Amino acid sequence: MSIVDTIADRNRLLFERCKTLGDEVYSDHLGLVLRPNVEASLKDRWGYDVVQSSVWYAVSLARWCRDHPENSERERDRLNRLVSTMASYQDRDSSSETYGNLYWRVGWTDVKDRNGISFWSPEAGLIYLEHRDLLTDQTNAELEATLQLCIEGLDRHRPRWQYTNIFLLNILSRLTLARALDRSDVLEKAENDWDLWFVETGKGGLTEYNSPTYIVTALAPLGRMLLFCREAMRAQVEQTLECLYADFFWHYHQPSGGLAGAMSRAYPGDWLHNSMTNHIAFQQLGEPHEAINLTTPFTAASEYLAPERLRAVGTIDKAGTTVSAAIPDLNIERQAYFGNTFALGVKSGPAYGKQELPLTIAYPGKRQHLVYLHEASEVRPATHAALDGPNALILLDLPDSESGAAPPHAWMKVRLGRRSEFDAISIDQTPWDGDYRALSSEQVVCFTTESLTIAFRVAEMSPEPSATLFLWNDYQTDQLTIEVIAPRATRVAIGIGISETGAARVSPIEPTRTGCRLTDGTLSVTTGDSVADETPLLDAPGFVWRQNWNIETK
């Protein structure tokens, strides 16, 4: 995709990208779009969807018709078919707890995921508000009736304010429907919800952190709110956008084309060049657009352009820079150090959830541009970390096994990518032969690419070791993996050293009374520390974001 100068042109190309892809996976038989890139484990989401890909494709068709009025008869017919089909998937049983909500996909006979209303309403509302002239009288009537009932669906889906992306999507939904249907009562509810979210999030920080998926699903709705909100709310939304975009741009890693640092939630597309992050990077920074998915209208419907002084941060050379951030309410701190071609990120705090990546190394890989640590079971450890430039020390506080969990052990994986990503792999300077290899605290495992070497040392911090630590090539995922499996409570430390100029080293690790440390004295980790309430939510060179949305710049 060519790079163009204005956000309006970039948004137009994002809309067109969705149409191009959607044309290839649209089913004339069903009047819906197939969503190819569903997470492999989410089998109930496979197939033709209603509330995301189909409605995004419908928006892209409407925009195409507006931009190409002389050659859009097929697109207009298809738009009407889509809208009519999607409307038929609304729960219209007034006795149902999900009355007014949408069935996410073909085959569902009830609303299994109430977030469907949150994704569908703003897009369908946008079609009715801006493109109803493209709809037949019958489709217009169907859509208006469906949107009126969506208000009931939203009223019956009241997530906590901490559920950032859905809470914000519900606010955007109400703002859009209030404008489209001329409903002042719906506008007031949106403003009340906004007041709650703005005040509470301002106190203790955004409950998502640095998520390539879920930060985007906050940034895009916030930008779209500016099209419909009143002045008092507008000033607060703009203040929020400044803080969140500062966090985004300071963690954007241009050499790898994605976000760097620990992440609250991430998906395979986020480290395999198919992330929603790429849409924001293209829209805001003019970065190359590589992602192949149907989510582009979600971002492109926002006309907000971040201030130039913030956008400049996204593409500056960050080598030698350390960025810190925190969520005091959740007792979470994180740091990211940027080298010339890599960025090393760590997180300290309680386990966030199964999609969390408390350790990441971003670099320009051939296919996968992120080395990451993730939890492979429901038995999840807290992580405690220290970072000093290209070196880090992480302590995994692994809990007891749980008989009802699957698997019952605490199970962590360092995923490095395909073996072909690396020019050399060695254990204590001896080339690795590819077999299973148990790892001990005396060993250093090194992975070398054309631009850097990453060294790992893994050690159990217990006088009676019980964990299994080993390196192997996971053939099912084609991933080099360092496994950490603990059948009982223990602590395991991981030391990391990265070099762009030669050999990488990690000193031996030894336990301390309250944690662990490297024997050379450079890094130590202590458990039990809490994050002070006054800790900045973002601390980067020239930009500090503090509680209550206060910003300090230099």
BABALUM-744525 format. One record per residue (C-alpha): residue in one letter; x, y, z. Coordinates in steps of 0.1 Angstrom, whole numbers, padded with zeros to 4 digits, always signed. Example, Ala and Ser with C-alpha at 12.3 -4.5 7.8 and 13.67 -1.06 7.14 Angstrom:
a+0123-0045+0078 s+0137-0011+0071 
This chain:
m+0000+0000+0000 s+0014+0034-0010 i+0020+0060+0018 v+0000+0092+0014 d+0001+0125+0031 t-0032+0131+0049 i-0051+0111+0074 a-0082+0113+0052 d-0063+0096+0023 r-0049+0070+0046 n-0083+0063+0061 r-0097+0059+0026 l-0071+0033+0018 l-0079+0015+0050 f-0116+0013+0040 e-0106+0001+0006 r-0084-0025+0020 c-0113-0040+0039 k-0135-0040+0008 t-0108-0057-0013 l-0104-0085+0012 g-0141-0087+0020 d-0149-0091-0017 e-0130-0124-0017 v-0146-0140+0014 y-0182-0127+0010 s-0209-0155+0007 d-0237-0146-0016 h-0255-0176-0003 l-0255-0164+0033 g-0252-0126+0027 l-0224-0125+0052 v-0186-0125+0053 l-0163-0153+0064 r-0137-0143+0091 p-0106-0163+0082 n-0082-0151+0110 v-0100-0163+0142 e-0078-0176+0170 a-0073-0213+0164 s-0085-0223+0199 l-0118-0203+0195 k-0137-0229+0175 d-0171-0215+0183 r-0160-0183+0164 w-0150-0200+0132 g-0171-0193+0101 y-0193-0165+0090 d-0197-0137+0116 v-0223-0110+0120 v-0210-0084+0145 q-0174-0078+0133 s-0161-0087+0099 s-0195-0085+0082 v-0204-0051+0096 w-0169-0038+0089 y-0172-0050+0053 a-0206-0033+0051 v-0191+0000+0062 s-0163-0004+0036 l-0189-0010+0009 a-0208+0021+0020 r-0177+0042+0018 w-0169+0027-0016 c-0203+0037-0029 r-0199+0072-0016 d-0164+0075-0033 h-0174+0058-0065 p-0210+0067-0072 e-0207+0060-0109 n-0196+0024-0105 s-0211+0009-0074 e-0244-0009-0083 r-0230-0043-0072 e-0216-0028-0039 r-0249-0011-0031 d-0269-0043-0036 r-0245-0062-0015 l-0246-0035+0012 n-0284-0038+0014 r-0282-0076+0016 l-0256-0075+0044 v-0276-0050+0065 s-0308-0070+0061 t-0291-0103+0069 m-0272-0089+0100 a-0304-0073+0113 s-0321-0107+0112 y-0295-0120+0138 q-0308-0098+0166 d-0323-0114+0197 r-0360-0102+0196 d-0373-0123+0224 s-0385-0097+0250 s-0382-0123+0278 s-0346-0129+0270 e-0318-0115+0292 t-0300-0106+0259 y-0330-0089+0243 g-0317-0065+0216 n-0282-0080+0214 l-0268-0097+0183 y-0258-0134+0176 w-0221-0132+0169 r-0220-0157+0141 v-0240-0181+0120 g-0250-0212+0140 w-0255-0195+0174 t-0291-0199+0186 d-0285-0176+0216 v-0262-0148+0225 k-0231-0165+0238 d-0211-0133+0239 r-0228-0101+0250 n-0200-0080+0235 g-0216-0085+0201 i-0238-0055+0206 s-0208-0034+0215 f-0190-0041+0183 w-0220-0040+0159 s-0239-0009+0171 p-0213+0018+0163 e-0207+0005+0128 a-0244-0001+0119 g-0252+0032+0135 l-0226+0049+0112 i-0242+0033+0081 y-0276+0046+0091 l-0263+0080+0100 e-0241+0087+0070 h-0251+0063+0043 r-0289+0056+0046 d-0293+0071+0011 l-0277+0039-0002 l-0303+0017+0015 t-0337+0008+0001 d-0368+0019+0020 q-0372-0016+0033 t-0336-0020+0045 n-0337+0015+0061 a-0368+0005+0080 e-0352-0028+0091 l-0320-0011+0102 e-0338+0017+0121 a-0359-0009+0140 t-0328-0029+0148 l-0308+0001+0161 q-0337+0012+0183 l-0337-0023+0198 c-0299-0021+0202 i-0304+0005+0228 e-0323-0021+0249 g-0294-0045+0242 l-0269-0020+0254 d-0289-0013+0286 r-0288-0051+0293 h-0251-0053+0288 r-0234-0033+0315 p-0197-0043+0319 r-0176-0029+0347 w-0157+0003+0339 q-0125-0016+0343 y-0134-0036+0311 t-0118-0008+0291 n-0124-0017+0255 i-0161-0029+0259 f-0170+0000+0283 l-0156+0025+0258 l-0173+0007+0229 n-0206+0009+0247 i-0201+0047+0252 l-0193+0050+0214 s-0223+0029+0206 r-0246+0052+0226 l-0231+0084+0212 t-0235+0071+0176 l-0271+0059+0182 a-0280+0091+0200 r-0270+0111+0169 a-0284+0086+0144 l-0318+0082+0161 d-0320+0117+0177 r-0322+0102+0212 s-0311+0127+0240 d-0317+0101+0267 v-0292+0078+0251 l-0267+0107+0249 e-0271+0114+0286 k-0264+0078+0294 a-0232+0079+0273 e-0220+0110+0291 n-0228+0095+0325 d-0208+0064+0316 w-0180+0085+0303 d-0178+0105+0336 l-0174+0073+0356 w-0147+0059+0333 f-0128+0091+0330 v-0127+0097+0368 e-0119+0061+0379 t-0093+0055+0352 g-0077+0088+0359 k-0071+0077+0395 g-0053+0044+0390 g-0045+0040+0353 l-0058+0021+0323 t-0066-0015+0333 e-0052-0028+0300 y-0016-0021+0294 n+0003-0019+0261 s-0020-0045+0244 p-0016-0045+0206 t-0053-0055+0203 y-0070-0038+0232 i-0052-0005+0233 v-0063-0001+0197 t-0098-0009+0207 a-0096+0020+0231 l-0078+0045+0208 a-0101+0040+0178 p-0134+0044+0198 l-0120+0074+0216 g-0111+0091+0183 r-0146+0083+0170 m-0163+0098+0201 l-0151+0132+0190 l-0175+0131+0161 f-0206+0129+0183 c-0198+0142+0219 r-0206+0176+0233 e-0179+0201+0242 a-0174+0193+0279 m-0168+0157+0271 r-0147+0165+0240 a-0120+0182+0261 q-0117+0152+0284 v-0116+0128+0254 e-0088+0148+0238 q-0069+0148+0271 t-0073+0110+0273 l-0062+0105+0237 e-0031+0125+0243 c-0021+0103+0272 l-0029+0070+0255 y-0012+0080+0222 a+0019+0090+0242 d+0020+0055+0257 f+0014+0040+0222 f+0041+0060+0204 w+0067+0056+0231 h+0062+0018+0229 y+0061+0017+0191 h+0091-0001+0178 q+0098+0009+0142 p+0124-0018+0135 s+0099-0045+0142 g+0068-0027+0131 g+0049-0033+0163 l+0046-0025+0199 a+0074-0033+0223 g+0073-0040+0260 a+0052-0063+0283 m+0016-0067+0272 s-0016-0073+0291 r-0031-0093+0263 a-0018-0103+0229 y-0027-0127+0200 p-0006-0145+0174 g-0014-0118+0148 d+0003-0093+0171 w+0037-0109+0167 l+0032-0123+0131 h+0027-0089+0113 n-0011-0091+0113 s-0019-0068+0142 m-0045-0040+0146 t-0015-0020+0157 n-0004-0018+0121 h-0036+0001+0112 i-0029+0027+0138 a+0007+0030+0128 f-0003+0035+0092 q-0031+0059+0100 q-0011+0081+0124 l+0025+0076+0113 g+0023+0067+0076 e+0041+0034+0084 p+0039+0006+0058 h+0006-0012+0059 e+0011-0050+0060 a-0017-0065+0081 i-0042-0087+0062 n-0075-0086+0081 l-0109-0070+0079 t-0106-0048+0110 t-0094-0016+0092 p-0128+0003+0092 f-0128+0001+0130 t-0097+0024+0129 a-0105+0043+0097 a-0138+0057+0110 s-0118+0079+0133 e-0107+0112+0119 y-0085+0121+0150 l-0048+0128+0143 a-0025+0129+0173 p-0004+0160+0179 e+0027+0162+0158 r+0050+0163+0189 l+0036+0129+0199 r+0036+0113+0165 a+0072+0122+0161 v+0080+0100+0190 g+0067+0070+0171 t+0095+0070+0146 i+0124+0086+0164 d+0156+0066+0172 k+0149+0054+0207 a+0182+0036+0212 g+0194+0039+0247 t+0160+0049+0260 t+0141+0033+0289 v+0104+0039+0292 s+0085+0031+0324 a+0048+0028+0331 a+0025+0016+0359 i-0010+0007+0370 p-0010+0015+0407 d-0045+0001+0412 l-0033-0033+0400 n+0001-0031+0415 i+0017-0035+0381 e+0049-0018+0369 r+0066-0023+0335 q+0098-0011+0318 a+0110-0012+0282 y+0146-0006+0270 f+0153+0002+0234 g+0185-0008+0216 n+0194+0000+0180 t+0173-0029+0166 f+0156-0045+0196 a+0135-0035+0226 l+0134-0055+0259 g+0103-0053+0280 v+0095-0066+0315 k+0066-0064+0339 s+0063-0068+0377 g+0031-0076+0395 p+0004-0102+0399 a-0007-0124+0370 y-0030-0104+0346 g-0045-0133+0326 k-0038-0161+0302 q-0030-0137+0272 e-0005-0117+0292 l+0031-0114+0280 p+0052-0103+0310 l+0085-0105+0290 t+0090-0095+0254 i+0119-0089+0231 a+0109-0070+0199 y+0133-0073+0169 p+0130-0074+0131 g+0125-0111+0127 k+0120-0127+0094 r+0085-0139+0102 q+0080-0135+0140 h+0091-0102+0154 l+0086-0109+0191 v+0102-0132+0216 y+0078-0136+0245 l+0070-0153+0278 h+0035-0165+0283 e+0014-0186+0306 a+0003-0220+0293 s-0021-0230+0321 e-0046-0217+0345 v-0020-0218+0373 r-0003-0185+0368 p+0026-0169+0386 a+0032-0133+0397 t+0063-0119+0380 h+0089-0097+0396 a+0114-0080+0373 a+0144-0057+0371 l+0158-0041+0340 d+0191-0024+0333 g+0196-0015+0297 p+0199-0046+0275 n+0198-0069+0306 a+0169-0081+0327 l+0162-0105+0356 i+0127-0120+0361 l+0115-0140+0390 l+0085-0163+0384 d+0066-0169+0417 l+0050-0202+0407 p+0021-0213+0428 d+0009-0247+0439 s-0007-0270+0413 e-0045-0270+0411 s-0062-0303+0405 g-0091-0287+0386 a-0069-0267+0362 a-0057-0278+0328 p-0029-0286+0330 p-0027-0287+0368 h+0008-0273+0369 a+0021-0238+0367 w+0034-0238+0331 m+0053-0210+0314 k+0068-0209+0279 v+0094-0186+0264 r+0085-0186+0227 l+0114-0176+0204 g+0100-0183+0169 r+0110-0207+0141 r+0145-0221+0142 s+0151-0205+0108 e+0149-0171+0125 f+0183-0177+0141 d+0218-0181+0125 a+0231-0200+0155 i+0218-0216+0187 s+0242-0227+0214 i+0243-0239+0250 d+0275-0229+0268 q+0290-0220+0234 t+0284-0255+0220 p+0260-0257+0191 w+0226-0271+0200 d+0217-0304+0182 g+0179-0299+0183 d+0172-0326+0209 y+0153-0320+0241 r+0178-0303+0265 a+0173-0299+0302 l+0186-0266+0314 s+0204-0259+0346 s+0215-0227+0364 e+0250-0232+0352 q+0241-0230+0315 v+0236-0201+0292 v+0215-0206+0260 c+0223-0181+0232 f+0202-0173+0201 t+0219-0153+0174 t+0204-0134+0144 e+0221-0112+0119 s+0216-0082+0142 l+0218-0094+0178 t+0225-0122+0202 i+0200-0131+0230 a+0213-0150+0261 f+0191-0168+0286 r+0200-0183+0320 v+0172-0202+0337 a+0175-0212+0374 e+0152-0225+0401 m+0155-0206+0433 s+0147-0235+0457 p+0169-0257+0479 e+0148-0287+0467 p+0143-0282+0430 s+0110-0296+0415 a+0106-0277+0382 t+0114-0290+0348 l+0133-0266+0327 f+0142-0275+0291 l+0147-0263+0255 w+0130-0280+0226 n+0115-0273+0192 d+0077-0274+0195 y+0069-0291+0162 q+0031-0284+0164 t+0037-0246+0165 d+0071-0246+0149 q+0084-0226+0178 l+0117-0229+0197 t+0106-0230+0233 i+0121-0228+0267 e+0096-0246+0290 v+0092-0239+0327 i+0068-0265+0344 a+0063-0265+0382 p+0043-0293+0398 r+0045-0275+0432 a+0051-0240+0445 t+0086-0227+0437 r+0104-0198+0422 v+0122-0198+0389 a+0145-0169+0377 i+0152-0160+0341 g+0182-0138+0333 i+0184-0122+0299 g+0213-0104+0282 i+0212-0089+0247 s+0241-0077+0226 e+0242-0061+0191 t+0280-0062+0189 g+0290-0097+0198 a+0286-0123+0225 a+0258-0118+0250 r+0263-0127+0287 v+0242-0134+0318 s+0259-0137+0352 p+0249-0166+0375 i+0217-0161+0395 e+0215-0167+0433 p+0186-0166+0457 t+0182-0140+0483 r+0160-0139+0514 t+0134-0118+0495 g+0140-0127+0458 c+0171-0132+0437 r+0201-0114+0421 l+0228-0117+0396 t+0261-0126+0412 d+0278-0097+0395 g+0256-0073+0415 t+0240-0056+0385 l+0205-0067+0390 s+0183-0079+0419 v+0146-0086+0423 t+0126-0083+0455 t+0091-0098+0460 g+0064-0081+0480 d+0070-0046+0469 s+0039-0025+0461 v+0035+0002+0436 a+0032+0037+0452 d+0000+0055+0444 e+0020+0085+0431 t+0040+0064+0406 p+0036+0079+0371 l+0013+0060+0347 l+0039+0068+0320 d+0074+0081+0324 a+0092+0087+0292 p+0118+0113+0281 g+0100+0147+0280 f+0066+0132+0289 v+0052+0122+0322 w+0015+0111+0326 r+0004+0112+0362 q-0029+0104+0380 n-0060+0123+0371 w-0048+0128+0335 n-0021+0153+0345 i+0006+0156+0319 e+0041+0170+0325 t+0062+0179+0294 k+0097+0192+0290 
